[in-house]
Amino acid sequence: MTKPSVLAIGLDPTFVDLSVMPQFTPELVRSYIDAQIEGLRMLGYDVESCLIDTGETAEAVTAAALNAPL
């Protein structure tokens, strides 16, 4: 039996302006994302993370992740 697959797409925290929430750092946000992905894995999902920037490469990175073999 194969595991259900999930592609988790979101903004890479290093590209997010966190100045309105100075208590958060890119490292803290990334740690939270990693914990949530690990939680999905523990529930039996095969999870791939796709963190993108806010620039010109976001579309290409997303397309590559969507077209990657399972």
Backbone as CSV, one residue per row, in Angstrom:
resi,resn,N_x,N_y,N_z,CA_x,CA_y,CA_z,C_x,C_y,C_z
1,MET,0.842,-1.179,0.000,0.000,0.000,0.000,0.891,1.247,0.000
2,THR,0.605,2.190,-0.876,1.403,3.413,-0.953,0.840,4.486,-0.027
3,LYS,1.730,5.312,0.436,1.330,6.427,1.294,0.724,7.535,0.440
4,PRO,-0.245,8.266,1.003,-0.726,9.456,0.295,0.408,10.480,0.224
5,SER,0.507,11.171,-0.895,1.571,12.151,-1.095,1.046,13.571,-0.958
6,VAL,1.865,14.417,-0.354,1.523,15.825,-0.162,2.702,16.674,-0.611
7,LEU,2.410,17.716,-1.377,3.414,18.717,-1.708,3.045,19.974,-0.937
8,ALA,3.842,20.316,0.041,3.588,21.483,0.888,4.299,22.687,0.277
9,ILE,3.536,23.595,-0.308,4.089,24.775,-0.979,3.862,25.997,-0.103
10,GLY,4.907,26.780,0.070,4.784,28.012,0.849,5.976,28.911,0.633
11,LEU,5.901,30.089,1.199,7.003,31.038,1.092,8.144,30.633,2.013
12,ASP,9.334,30.716,1.495,10.520,30.489,2.312,10.599,31.634,3.320
13,PRO,10.693,31.322,4.599,10.691,32.379,5.613,11.809,33.409,5.463
14,THR,12.873,33.062,4.767,13.950,34.041,4.583,13.528,35.184,3.659
15,PHE,12.427,35.007,2.923,11.952,36.037,2.003,10.749,36.807,2.543
16,VAL,10.359,36.525,3.777,9.185,37.163,4.368,9.626,38.334,5.247
17,ASP,8.907,39.441,5.131,9.187,40.601,5.978,8.526,40.368,7.336
18,LEU,9.330,40.055,8.310,8.818,39.783,9.649,8.955,40.994,10.571
19,SER,9.176,42.163,10.023,9.400,43.355,10.845,8.180,43.724,11.683
20,VAL,6.998,43.361,11.252,5.797,43.668,12.039,5.619,42.694,13.197
21,MET,6.382,41.616,13.186,6.350,40.619,14.259,7.783,40.317,14.681
22,PRO,8.426,41.246,15.391,9.843,41.080,15.703,10.162,39.874,16.586
23,GLN,9.162,39.288,17.195,9.409,38.100,18.023,9.663,36.854,17.165
24,PHE,9.372,36.950,15.883,9.594,35.826,14.967,10.850,36.056,14.145
25,THR,11.572,34.979,13.894,12.739,35.016,13.019,12.507,34.005,11.899
26,PRO,13.212,34.150,10.795,13.075,33.141,9.741,13.382,31.732,10.252
27,GLU,14.357,31.626,11.155,14.721,30.310,11.691,13.586,29.716,12.533
28,LEU,12.930,30.562,13.317,11.807,30.098,14.138,10.645,29.638,13.262
29,VAL,10.336,30.419,12.235,9.244,30.051,11.328,9.589,28.765,10.585
30,ARG,10.822,28.644,10.139,11.257,27.433,9.431,11.165,26.213,10.346
31,SER,11.527,26.381,11.595,11.425,25.294,12.559,9.968,24.845,12.726
32,TYR,9.062,25.805,12.764,7.637,25.479,12.872,7.160,24.719,11.632
33,ILE,7.556,25.200,10.465,7.177,24.516,9.219,7.695,23.084,9.226
34,ASP,8.952,22.911,9.580,9.542,21.571,9.628,8.797,20.665,10.605
35,ALA,8.385,21.204,11.742,7.640,20.412,12.726,6.279,19.996,12.181
36,GLN,5.623,20.880,11.451,4.320,20.548,10.883,4.458,19.465,9.797
37,ILE,5.499,19.570,9.006,5.746,18.557,7.971,6.051,17.216,8.618
38,GLU,6.846,17.228,9.661,7.151,15.984,10.380,5.877,15.387,10.985
39,GLY,4.989,16.237,11.468,3.710,15.763,11.991,2.889,15.047,10.931
40,LEU,2.891,15.570,9.713,2.193,14.900,8.612,2.832,13.551,8.295
41,ARG,4.150,13.520,8.330,4.844,12.246,8.085,4.480,11.210,9.142
42,MET,4.371,11.655,10.389,4.008,10.740,11.466,2.576,10.215,11.308
43,LEU,1.750,10.974,10.583,0.384,10.530,10.305,0.308,9.597,9.095
44,GLY,1.465,9.345,8.471,1.505,8.392,7.369,1.553,8.992,5.980
45,TYR,1.793,10.283,5.886,1.869,10.932,4.581,3.314,10.999,4.109
46,ASP,3.484,10.919,2.800,4.778,11.159,2.167,4.774,12.637,1.790
47,VAL,5.583,13.447,2.467,5.524,14.901,2.311,6.806,15.435,1.702
48,GLU,6.645,16.283,0.697,7.755,17.031,0.125,7.489,18.505,0.380
49,SER,8.499,19.210,0.830,8.385,20.637,1.083,8.889,21.410,-0.130
50,CYS,8.152,22.437,-0.494,8.543,23.307,-1.608,8.406,24.748,-1.123
51,LEU,9.505,25.276,-0.612,9.504,26.655,-0.144,10.053,27.534,-1.256
52,ILE,9.292,28.558,-1.580,9.624,29.400,-2.733,9.963,30.821,-2.292
53,ASP,10.576,31.563,-3.211,10.849,32.972,-2.952,9.694,33.804,-3.500
54,THR,9.824,35.105,-3.433,8.765,35.982,-3.936,9.123,36.570,-5.301
55,GLY,10.145,36.022,-5.917,10.637,36.579,-7.169,10.344,35.725,-8.382
56,GLU,11.200,35.890,-9.350,11.000,35.288,-10.660,11.140,33.769,-10.683
57,THR,11.810,33.190,-9.707,12.023,31.741,-9.740,10.892,30.950,-9.103
58,ALA,9.967,31.616,-8.422,8.903,30.915,-7.695,8.094,29.997,-8.612
59,GLU,7.720,30.481,-9.762,6.909,29.677,-10.673,7.677,28.455,-11.171
60,ALA,8.935,28.644,-11.535,9.743,27.526,-12.035,9.998,26.486,-10.959
61,VAL,10.259,26.936,-9.740,10.510,26.008,-8.635,9.240,25.205,-8.332
62,THR,8.099,25.883,-8.329,6.821,25.210,-8.075,6.519,24.207,-9.179
63,ALA,6.706,24.601,-10.420,6.447,23.698,-11.546,7.353,22.475,-11.473
64,ALA,8.607,22.668,-11.132,9.534,21.538,-11.018,9.081,20.578,-9.918
65,ALA,8.638,21.133,-8.807,8.181,20.278,-7.701,6.921,19.505,-8.090
66,LEU,6.021,20.157,-8.794,4.782,19.499,-9.217,5.046,18.404,-10.248
67,ASN,6.082,18.592,-11.054,6.394,17.620,-12.112,7.405,16.577,-11.698
68,ALA,7.927,16.664,-10.488,8.921,15.690,-10.017,8.269,14.328,-9.848
69,PRO,9.016,13.269,-10.134,8.448,11.928,-9.941,8.171,11.663,-8.465
70,LEU,7.156,10.879,-8.228,6.795,10.542,-6.843,7.746,9.559,-6.244
